[in-house]
Amino acid sequence: MSPKTVFKKIIDREIPADIVYEDADCIAFKDINPQAPVHMIVIPKKEIPNIDALREEDAELIGRCFLAMQTIATQLGLNQGYRVVLNNGKDAGQEVMHLHFHMLAGRQFGWPPG
């Protein structure tokens, strides 16, 4: 059995996090190293390492994560827009091997990113 990721420890309340949203399927919290004035991490509670590990039965769960982001954006008044980023794999910058979305807002973003 592999060791728990930091995100699983947050889900299990073994380490603290500034949680801004939670439902039966997803949890969202403030990033401890924000890259924008608003930087939330949104994760499914189910442990899925990355996009490549998704299965057909995960489709509804991932949709629920997006609906959670919509709710968070409304609660935070992000009516000027926000960016959602998902890094898949080490070369893309994924540091925690638990599928997660970055919600970034509060400043203008350029294109292309990175």
Secondary structure, 3 states (H helix, E strand, C coil): CCCCCHHHHHHCCCCCCCEEEECCCEEEEECCCCCCCEEEEEEECCCCCCHHHCCHHHHHHHHHHHHHHHHHHHHHCCCCCCEEECCCCHHHCCCCCCCCEEEEECCCCCCCCC
